[in-house]
Structure formats: structure tokens, C-alpha cells
């Protein structure tokens, strides 16, 4: 795809170089190098200029971002995709459980990346795969994909600054407290490349806020709403296990598959400001079918 960006220069920006101007707008060093290498990457008043060109009021700066080719080594694979939102800068996808987001050993062609490569192949567009927020293979729900390098850089910075608000729904074993905050540091579990644990000596700071949605006494399970203040690997799964309410179906931290065959965790909502238009965006993905059992049983006890 090709993205054209136009910036009228005002009096307050007088005297800035193109590089300084773009850096203030979130352009990364790598992206600036790409623009400089493109013959029509940076134009001022429709004339190619270098990155050290000094801007003046009345100038019109035009940038051309083009994905010349798609991500290499990602095989397009036809699959059903639940695309919640799409514009020329980003997409929001509702990922099903069991689908990895990246190819890896053992998952070469059945990943979200392969599905997106196929989707854009059908549209006749090049597409470089850029997943902004990460979900485990068996976690379902919403994630953001950037459609070009600038939106990728801006959205990644938003993730780092915690300005993308994410909320999860999970089903935990037991009667969870009405609400609380878990601040327990997380580290890699000794002897495992995958598993994490609470480690008050060596762990990294981690904070999870939770609120009970309702408790179902028939299943002795709680539907819980969770928000992450930090983004540690397996944070929700480790924190809920740590306070005595592990997620059901979690093969690493609570391998009880009697009610569900994967960890009962769903990325339920996303809210953020569009990095280029400034529009406030909010998205919700309903509870998937394999987690609906907790809602449907007549013994449920709503708590608000």
C-alpha cells in the first residue's frame, strides 16, 4: 500500500529541519532513513528535499510511505477472519483461541499472520505484518495490526506509554473477591523457558486490577474483568494463580480441562486515540462460545 501524508507548516514550526519536525510527530529513526532513501519520500512544495531542509511558514511537507513488498516468509493461508475495524492506517481483529499470531516452529502456515497475508493478497495489496499488542495462542479477543511503518511506530509507542486501554474477561476457579489490585513481581520460573512465577526477589514489577462480574456457584467459577497496568508475560494467568483463583483450562498454571480446553481468557475491549486522525476509538468483542457456559446456567448470581 501507499500512504501519502501532508503537513502544512505554520509559524510555530519555522526554522525546524524536516528531521526535527518528523521526530516530534513520532517518526522513528528507521522510518526517517526509509523516507530519505525514497526519491519521492520527502517533498517540500512538491520538490524533493533532504532531511536537513529548513522549514518555513507556508511550506507544504509531503511524505510518501510505500510498502514495496509484503512480509517475506509468511505464506498466505485462506482462513475466516473477524476484522472488527479497518482503515488505511490500522486494523482491529478479533482473534479466535488456538490461533498463534506469528509463525514459529510447528506453526508455519496456520497463524494470524498467514491469514492476514492471504487477506491482503486477495485485495491485491502488499502488507507487512505488524502486530501491536500480543495475545497468547490460546487467548482469544482483540488485537491491533498496523498497516504501515508510521502507524506501527506510533502505536508501539502508545503501548509503551500505556495509552491503549485494554480490558480482559477471564473465568477463574472459586469465588473471587469483589475487586482488588495485585502487585506481585513476575520472573521466569526456574528450569522453564515458558512458565512464569511470582518472585519477590528477582521479578519485574507487575500490576493487575480486577473486578468480579459475577460468581456462578453451580460451577464454582467467577467471571472476572481485568485491566493490566503492566504487560508482563502471562501476567493475568500468574497473578490470578498467585492469589488463589487460577484461570480454568490453563495448561501451565491450572491444568483442569473439565470445563474448557484452553485458558479461559479473552481480550474483551480496546480503547485508544487513533494515532493519525486523533479520533477516539473503542471496540468490544463478546465472550466467545467456549466461555459462554458461565453466563447461560440458571444458577448464576449476578453481582453487577
C-alpha positions as CSV (number, residue, x, y, z in Angstrom):
1,X,0.0,0.0,0.0
2,X,1.0,3.6,-0.4
3,X,0.3,6.2,2.3
4,X,0.6,10.0,1.5
5,X,0.9,12.4,4.4
6,X,0.7,16.2,4.0
7,X,1.7,18.7,6.7
8,X,1.2,22.4,6.2
9,X,3.9,24.3,8.1
10,X,2.9,27.0,10.4
11,X,4.7,29.9,12.1
12,X,5.3,27.9,15.3
13,X,7.3,25.4,13.2
14,X,9.5,28.0,11.5
15,X,13.2,27.1,11.4
16,X,12.8,23.4,12.2
17,X,14.5,20.9,10.0
18,X,12.4,18.2,8.3
19,X,14.1,15.6,10.6
20,X,13.3,17.6,13.8
21,X,9.7,18.2,12.6
22,X,9.1,14.5,12.0
23,X,10.8,13.3,15.2
24,X,8.3,15.5,17.1
25,X,5.5,13.6,15.3
26,X,6.7,10.2,16.3
27,X,8.7,9.2,13.2
28,X,11.4,6.8,14.2
29,X,15.0,7.0,13.1
30,X,14.4,3.8,11.0
31,X,11.4,5.3,9.3
32,X,13.2,8.6,8.5
33,X,16.0,6.6,6.9
34,X,13.4,4.9,4.7
35,X,12.0,8.2,3.6
36,X,15.4,9.6,2.8
37,X,16.2,6.6,0.6
38,X,13.0,7.0,-1.4
39,X,13.3,9.5,-4.4
40,X,9.8,11.0,-3.6
41,X,9.9,10.2,0.1
42,X,10.2,13.8,1.3
43,X,8.8,16.7,-0.7
44,X,8.5,20.4,0.3
45,X,6.2,22.2,-2.0
46,X,6.3,19.2,-4.4
47,X,10.1,19.3,-4.7
48,X,12.3,16.6,-3.2
49,X,14.3,17.9,-0.2
50,X,16.8,16.4,2.2
51,X,16.0,15.7,5.9
52,X,18.1,18.8,6.9
53,X,15.9,21.1,4.8
54,X,14.8,24.0,7.0
55,X,11.0,24.5,7.0
56,X,9.3,27.9,6.6
57,X,5.7,29.0,7.3
58,X,3.6,28.3,4.2
59,X,5.7,25.3,3.2
60,X,3.7,22.1,2.5
61,X,5.6,19.0,3.5
62,X,4.5,15.8,1.7
63,X,5.7,12.3,2.7
64,X,5.2,9.1,0.7
65,X,5.3,5.8,2.6
66,X,5.1,2.7,0.4
67,X,5.2,-1.0,1.3
68,X,7.1,-2.2,-1.8
69,X,6.7,-5.8,-0.9
70,X,4.9,-8.0,1.6
71,X,6.5,-9.6,4.7
72,X,8.8,-12.4,3.4
73,X,8.5,-15.9,4.7
74,X,4.8,-15.5,5.6
75,X,2.8,-17.9,3.4
76,X,-0.7,-16.6,2.6
77,X,-3.3,-19.1,4.0
78,X,-7.0,-18.7,3.5
79,X,-9.0,-18.5,6.7
80,X,-12.0,-16.9,8.2
81,X,-11.0,-13.6,9.8
82,X,-13.1,-11.5,12.2
83,X,-12.0,-8.0,11.3
84,X,-13.7,-5.6,13.7
85,X,-12.3,-2.4,12.2
86,X,-10.1,-1.4,9.2
87,X,-8.9,1.9,7.8
88,X,-5.8,2.9,5.8
89,X,-3.7,3.1,9.0
90,X,-4.7,0.1,11.2
91,X,-6.9,-2.9,11.8
92,X,-8.5,-4.4,14.8
93,X,-9.0,-8.2,14.7
94,X,-10.9,-10.5,17.0
95,X,-8.6,-13.5,17.2
96,X,-10.1,-16.9,18.0
97,X,-8.5,-19.1,20.6
98,X,-5.9,-21.6,19.3
99,X,-4.6,-19.3,16.6
100,X,-0.9,-18.1,17.1
101,X,-0.3,-14.6,16.0
102,X,3.2,-15.3,14.5
103,X,4.6,-18.2,12.5
104,X,7.0,-20.3,14.5
105,X,8.4,-23.8,14.6
106,X,5.4,-26.1,14.4
107,X,3.1,-23.2,13.4
108,X,4.4,-22.3,9.9
109,X,1.2,-21.6,8.0
110,X,-1.8,-21.6,10.4
111,X,-1.3,-18.3,12.2
112,X,-3.0,-14.9,12.1
113,X,0.0,-13.6,10.1
114,X,-0.7,-16.1,7.4
115,X,-4.4,-15.2,7.4
116,X,-3.7,-11.5,7.1
117,X,-1.2,-12.2,4.3
118,X,-4.0,-14.0,2.4
119,X,-6.5,-11.3,3.1
120,X,-4.3,-8.6,1.6
121,X,-3.3,-10.8,-1.3
122,X,-7.0,-11.1,-2.2
123,X,-7.2,-7.3,-2.2
124,X,-4.1,-7.0,-4.4
125,X,-2.1,-5.1,-1.8
126,X,1.3,-5.5,-0.2
127,X,1.2,-5.9,3.5
128,X,3.9,-6.0,6.1
129,X,2.7,-7.8,9.2
130,X,2.9,-5.6,12.4
131,X,1.1,-6.9,15.5
132,X,0.9,-4.2,18.1
133,X,-0.4,-5.9,21.1
134,X,0.3,-9.6,21.7
135,X,-2.0,-12.4,22.7
136,X,-1.0,-16.0,23.6
137,X,-2.1,-18.6,21.2
138,X,-5.0,-19.8,23.4
139,X,-6.1,-16.3,24.5
140,X,-9.0,-15.0,22.3
141,X,-10.0,-11.5,21.5
142,X,-9.0,-8.1,20.2
143,X,-5.6,-7.1,18.9
144,X,-4.3,-4.2,16.8
145,X,-2.4,-4.5,13.5
146,X,-0.6,-1.6,11.9
147,X,-0.9,-1.1,8.2
148,X,2.3,0.9,7.6
149,X,5.5,1.8,9.3
150,X,4.3,5.1,10.8
151,X,1.2,3.8,12.4
152,X,3.3,0.9,13.6
153,X,5.8,3.2,15.3
154,X,3.1,5.5,16.8
155,X,1.0,2.6,18.1
156,X,4.0,0.8,19.6
157,X,4.9,4.0,21.5
158,X,1.3,4.1,22.7
159,X,1.6,0.6,24.0
160,X,4.8,1.5,25.8
161,X,3.2,4.6,27.3
162,X,0.1,2.6,28.4
163,X,-2.2,4.9,26.4
164,X,-4.0,1.9,24.8
165,X,-6.5,0.7,27.4
166,X,-7.2,-3.0,27.4
167,X,-9.6,-5.0,29.4
168,X,-9.9,-8.8,29.6
169,X,-12.5,-11.2,30.8
170,X,-11.5,-14.4,32.5
171,X,-13.1,-17.3,34.2
172,X,-11.3,-18.2,37.5
173,X,-11.8,-21.1,39.8
174,X,-13.5,-20.2,43.1
175,X,-15.4,-17.1,44.4
176,X,-13.1,-14.2,43.6
177,X,-13.1,-11.1,45.8
178,X,-15.3,-8.2,44.6
179,X,-12.3,-6.2,43.4
180,X,-8.7,-5.7,44.1
181,X,-5.2,-4.9,42.9
182,X,-2.4,-7.4,42.5
183,X,1.1,-6.1,42.7
184,X,3.4,-9.1,42.7
185,X,6.7,-9.1,40.7
186,X,7.0,-11.7,37.9
187,X,10.0,-13.7,36.8
188,X,10.8,-16.6,34.6
189,X,10.2,-19.9,36.5
190,X,13.4,-21.8,37.2
191,X,14.1,-24.5,34.7
192,X,11.4,-23.4,32.2
193,X,11.6,-21.3,29.1
194,X,7.9,-20.7,29.1
195,X,6.4,-20.7,32.6
196,X,6.5,-17.6,34.8
197,X,6.1,-17.2,38.5
198,X,5.8,-14.6,41.3
199,X,9.3,-13.8,42.5
200,X,9.6,-11.1,45.1
201,X,13.4,-11.1,44.9
202,X,14.1,-11.3,41.2
203,X,10.9,-10.5,39.5
204,X,9.9,-7.4,37.5
205,X,7.1,-5.1,38.9
206,X,3.7,-6.2,37.7
207,X,0.2,-4.7,38.5
208,X,-3.2,-6.2,37.6
209,X,-6.6,-4.7,38.6
210,X,-9.5,-7.0,38.8
211,X,-13.3,-6.8,39.4
212,X,-15.7,-9.6,39.9
213,X,-18.5,-9.6,37.3
214,X,-20.4,-12.5,38.9
215,X,-19.9,-15.8,40.7
216,X,-21.6,-19.0,39.4
217,X,-22.0,-21.4,42.4
218,X,-23.0,-24.3,40.1
219,X,-19.5,-24.3,38.5
220,X,-17.8,-22.7,41.5
221,X,-16.3,-20.2,39.0
222,X,-16.1,-16.4,38.7
223,X,-16.3,-14.2,35.6
224,X,-13.7,-11.5,36.2
225,X,-12.9,-8.3,34.4
226,X,-9.2,-7.4,34.5
227,X,-7.0,-4.5,33.4
228,X,-3.3,-4.5,33.1
229,X,-1.1,-1.7,34.4
230,X,2.0,-3.5,33.2
231,X,2.5,-6.0,30.4
232,X,4.5,-9.0,31.7
233,X,4.3,-12.4,30.0
234,X,1.4,-14.4,31.3
235,X,0.6,-11.7,33.8
236,X,-3.1,-12.3,34.3
237,X,-2.6,-16.1,34.5
238,X,0.3,-15.8,37.0
239,X,-1.4,-13.2,39.2
240,X,-4.7,-15.0,39.4
241,X,-3.0,-18.2,40.3
242,X,-0.9,-16.3,42.9
243,X,-4.0,-15.1,44.8
244,X,-5.6,-18.5,44.8
245,X,-8.1,-18.1,41.9
246,X,-6.4,-19.7,38.8
247,X,-7.9,-19.5,35.4
248,X,-9.7,-22.7,34.4
249,X,-8.3,-24.6,31.5
250,X,-4.8,-23.2,31.9
251,X,-2.4,-26.0,31.0
252,X,0.6,-24.2,32.7
253,X,-0.9,-22.9,35.9
254,X,-4.1,-24.9,36.5
255,X,-4.4,-27.9,34.1
256,X,-8.1,-28.6,34.8
257,X,-9.8,-29.0,31.4
258,X,-13.1,-30.2,32.7
259,X,-15.0,-27.1,31.6
260,X,-12.8,-25.6,28.8
261,X,-9.9,-26.9,26.8
262,X,-7.8,-23.7,26.9
263,X,-7.1,-20.9,29.4
264,X,-10.4,-19.0,29.8
265,X,-9.0,-15.6,28.9
266,X,-10.5,-13.2,26.4
267,X,-9.3,-9.7,25.3
268,X,-12.7,-8.1,25.6
269,X,-12.2,-4.4,25.0
270,X,-9.7,-1.9,23.5
271,X,-9.9,1.9,23.7
272,X,-7.3,4.4,22.3
273,X,-6.9,7.6,20.3
274,X,-6.2,7.0,16.6
275,X,-2.5,7.8,16.2
276,X,-3.0,9.8,13.0
277,X,-6.6,11.2,13.0
278,X,-6.9,11.8,16.7
279,X,-10.3,10.1,16.7
280,X,-11.3,8.3,19.9
281,X,-11.8,4.6,19.2
282,X,-13.4,1.9,21.3
283,X,-14.0,-1.8,20.5
284,X,-15.6,-4.7,22.2
285,X,-15.6,-8.4,21.4
286,X,-18.3,-10.6,23.0
287,X,-17.4,-13.6,25.1
288,X,-16.5,-16.5,22.8
289,X,-18.7,-19.6,22.7
290,X,-16.4,-21.8,24.8
291,X,-16.7,-19.3,27.7
292,X,-20.4,-18.7,27.4
293,X,-21.3,-21.6,29.7
294,X,-20.8,-19.4,32.7
295,X,-23.4,-17.0,31.5
296,X,-26.1,-19.4,30.4
297,X,-26.5,-21.6,33.5
298,X,-29.6,-20.6,35.6
299,X,-27.7,-20.8,38.9
300,X,-25.6,-17.7,38.1
301,X,-25.6,-15.0,40.7
302,X,-25.2,-11.5,39.1
303,X,-23.1,-9.1,41.2
304,X,-23.1,-6.1,38.8
